[in-house]
Amino acid sequence: MILNKQEIKNILDMLLSEDKENAIIAFSCLNNYASKKHLGELLVLYQFGKTTAEVWEKECKKGFKIIKNALQLDSKDYRLPSSTVFSALTANKCSEESTELYLEFFTNQFSDHLYNMGYPTDKFEITVKLKDND
């Protein structure tokens, strides 16, 4: 089973929740689905979940091991640039749906940064689309 976009968004909301119980439930769910097949979804949640690597390692051992191997993390560099995570998505041929979701979250994050720098977000539109491999 591949987790769909809506399920990943729901798990992400749980990871970002102020209620710590939500994160525990989310990690429990992820432990059940943690496999190389779900690497893309795990990478999306790791990058945008705003949860520390230490928490991932403690609460989602199996998933964190998969993430750590894909990103080639050593014990010190747990927060990586978006380009590194995106490269891992493409290098590991993760699902198109997880790649699109990653780009959606990245684009939203980028828009938020532009807004915080004083650029009115209602004056521009950012669209990201994966090219077909023709």
C-alpha positions as a Markdown table, in Angstrom:
| # | Residue | x | y | z |
|---|---|---|---|---|
| 1 | Met | 0.0 | 0.0 | 0.0 |
| 2 | Ile | 1.2 | 3.5 | -0.9 |
| 3 | Leu | 0.1 | 6.3 | 1.4 |
| 4 | Asn | -1.8 | 8.8 | -0.7 |
| 5 | Lys | -1.4 | 12.6 | -0.5 |
| 6 | Gln | -4.4 | 13.2 | 1.8 |
| 7 | Glu | -3.1 | 10.6 | 4.3 |
| 8 | Ile | 0.3 | 12.1 | 4.3 |
| 9 | Lys | -1.2 | 15.6 | 4.8 |
| 10 | Asn | -3.2 | 14.2 | 7.8 |
| 11 | Ile | -0.1 | 12.6 | 9.3 |
| 12 | Leu | 1.9 | 15.8 | 8.8 |
| 13 | Asp | -0.9 | 17.8 | 10.6 |
| 14 | Met | -0.5 | 15.3 | 13.4 |
| 15 | Leu | 3.2 | 15.8 | 13.6 |
| 16 | Leu | 2.8 | 19.6 | 13.6 |
| 17 | Ser | 0.1 | 19.5 | 16.2 |
| 18 | Glu | 0.6 | 21.2 | 19.6 |
| 19 | Asp | -0.9 | 18.0 | 21.1 |
| 20 | Lys | 2.1 | 15.6 | 21.7 |
| 21 | Glu | -0.3 | 12.6 | 21.6 |
| 22 | Asn | -1.0 | 13.3 | 17.9 |
| 23 | Ala | 2.7 | 13.0 | 17.1 |
| 24 | Ile | 2.9 | 9.7 | 19.0 |
| 25 | Ile | -0.1 | 8.3 | 17.1 |
| 26 | Ala | 1.4 | 9.6 | 13.8 |
| 27 | Phe | 4.7 | 7.9 | 14.5 |
| 28 | Ser | 2.9 | 4.7 | 15.5 |
| 29 | Cys | 1.2 | 4.7 | 12.1 |
| 30 | Leu | 4.4 | 5.4 | 10.3 |
| 31 | Asn | 6.1 | 2.5 | 12.1 |
| 32 | Asn | 3.5 | 0.2 | 10.6 |
| 33 | Tyr | 4.2 | 1.5 | 7.0 |
| 34 | Ala | 7.9 | 2.2 | 7.2 |
| 35 | Ser | 9.6 | 0.5 | 4.3 |
| 36 | Lys | 11.8 | 1.4 | 1.4 |
| 37 | Lys | 8.6 | 1.4 | -0.7 |
| 38 | His | 7.4 | 4.4 | 1.4 |
| 39 | Leu | 10.7 | 6.3 | 1.3 |
| 40 | Gly | 9.2 | 9.3 | -0.6 |
| 41 | Glu | 6.4 | 9.7 | 2.0 |
| 42 | Leu | 8.8 | 9.4 | 4.9 |
| 43 | Leu | 11.1 | 12.0 | 3.3 |
| 44 | Val | 8.2 | 14.4 | 2.9 |
| 45 | Leu | 7.2 | 14.0 | 6.5 |
| 46 | Tyr | 10.8 | 14.2 | 7.8 |
| 47 | Gln | 11.5 | 17.4 | 5.9 |
| 48 | Phe | 8.3 | 19.3 | 6.7 |
| 49 | Gly | 7.2 | 17.7 | 10.0 |
| 50 | Lys | 9.4 | 20.0 | 12.1 |
| 51 | Thr | 10.2 | 17.2 | 14.4 |
| 52 | Thr | 13.8 | 16.6 | 15.5 |
| 53 | Ala | 15.8 | 13.7 | 14.3 |
| 54 | Glu | 16.2 | 12.6 | 17.9 |
| 55 | Val | 12.4 | 12.2 | 18.1 |
| 56 | Trp | 12.2 | 10.4 | 14.8 |
| 57 | Glu | 15.0 | 8.0 | 16.0 |
| 58 | Lys | 13.2 | 7.4 | 19.3 |
| 59 | Glu | 9.6 | 7.2 | 18.0 |
| 60 | Cys | 9.9 | 5.8 | 14.5 |
| 61 | Lys | 13.1 | 3.7 | 14.5 |
| 62 | Lys | 12.4 | 1.7 | 11.4 |
| 63 | Gly | 11.3 | 4.8 | 9.4 |
| 64 | Phe | 14.3 | 6.9 | 10.6 |
| 65 | Lys | 16.7 | 4.2 | 9.6 |
| 66 | Ile | 15.3 | 4.2 | 6.1 |
| 67 | Ile | 15.5 | 8.0 | 5.9 |
| 68 | Lys | 19.0 | 8.1 | 7.4 |
| 69 | Asn | 20.3 | 5.6 | 4.8 |
| 70 | Ala | 18.6 | 7.4 | 1.9 |
| 71 | Leu | 20.0 | 10.8 | 2.9 |
| 72 | Gln | 23.4 | 9.3 | 4.0 |
| 73 | Leu | 23.2 | 11.1 | 7.3 |
| 74 | Asp | 26.0 | 11.0 | 9.8 |
| 75 | Ser | 25.3 | 11.6 | 13.5 |
| 76 | Lys | 25.5 | 15.4 | 13.2 |
| 77 | Asp | 23.8 | 16.6 | 10.0 |
| 78 | Tyr | 20.1 | 15.8 | 10.5 |
| 79 | Arg | 18.6 | 19.0 | 9.0 |
| 80 | Leu | 19.5 | 19.2 | 5.3 |
| 81 | Pro | 18.8 | 21.6 | 2.5 |
| 82 | Ser | 15.7 | 21.0 | 0.5 |
| 83 | Ser | 17.9 | 20.2 | -2.5 |
| 84 | Thr | 19.5 | 17.2 | -0.7 |
| 85 | Val | 16.1 | 15.8 | 0.2 |
| 86 | Phe | 14.7 | 16.3 | -3.3 |
| 87 | Ser | 17.8 | 14.7 | -4.8 |
| 88 | Ala | 17.2 | 11.6 | -2.5 |
| 89 | Leu | 13.6 | 11.5 | -3.8 |
| 90 | Thr | 14.6 | 11.4 | -7.4 |
| 91 | Ala | 17.7 | 9.2 | -6.9 |
| 92 | Asn | 15.6 | 6.6 | -5.2 |
| 93 | Lys | 12.8 | 6.8 | -7.8 |
| 94 | Cys | 10.2 | 7.6 | -5.2 |
| 95 | Ser | 6.6 | 7.7 | -6.1 |
| 96 | Glu | 5.4 | 10.6 | -8.4 |
| 97 | Glu | 2.8 | 11.4 | -5.8 |
| 98 | Ser | 5.3 | 11.8 | -3.0 |
| 99 | Thr | 7.5 | 13.9 | -5.3 |
| 100 | Glu | 4.6 | 16.2 | -6.2 |
| 101 | Leu | 3.6 | 16.5 | -2.5 |
| 102 | Tyr | 7.2 | 17.5 | -1.7 |
| 103 | Leu | 7.2 | 20.1 | -4.4 |
| 104 | Glu | 3.8 | 21.4 | -3.2 |
| 105 | Phe | 5.1 | 21.8 | 0.4 |
| 106 | Phe | 8.3 | 23.3 | -0.8 |
| 107 | Thr | 6.5 | 25.9 | -3.0 |
| 108 | Asn | 4.2 | 26.8 | -0.1 |
| 109 | Gln | 7.2 | 27.2 | 2.2 |
| 110 | Phe | 8.9 | 29.4 | -0.5 |
| 111 | Ser | 5.8 | 31.5 | -0.8 |
| 112 | Asp | 5.7 | 32.0 | 2.9 |
| 113 | His | 9.4 | 33.1 | 2.9 |
| 114 | Leu | 8.7 | 35.6 | 0.1 |
| 115 | Tyr | 5.7 | 37.0 | 2.1 |
| 116 | Asn | 7.8 | 37.4 | 5.2 |
| 117 | Met | 10.4 | 39.3 | 3.2 |
| 118 | Gly | 7.6 | 41.8 | 2.2 |
| 119 | Tyr | 6.6 | 40.5 | -1.2 |
| 120 | Pro | 2.8 | 40.4 | -1.6 |
| 121 | Thr | 1.9 | 36.8 | -2.4 |
| 122 | Asp | -1.4 | 37.9 | -4.0 |
| 123 | Lys | 0.7 | 39.5 | -6.8 |
| 124 | Phe | 2.3 | 36.3 | -8.0 |
| 125 | Glu | 1.7 | 32.6 | -8.6 |
| 126 | Ile | 4.2 | 29.8 | -8.4 |
| 127 | Thr | 3.3 | 26.6 | -10.3 |
| 128 | Val | 5.5 | 23.6 | -10.2 |
| 129 | Lys | 4.9 | 20.6 | -12.5 |
| 130 | Leu | 6.9 | 17.5 | -13.1 |
| 131 | Lys | 8.0 | 17.1 | -16.7 |
| 132 | Asp | 7.0 | 13.9 | -18.6 |
| 133 | Asn | 10.0 | 11.7 | -19.3 |
| 134 | Asp | 9.6 | 11.6 | -23.1 |
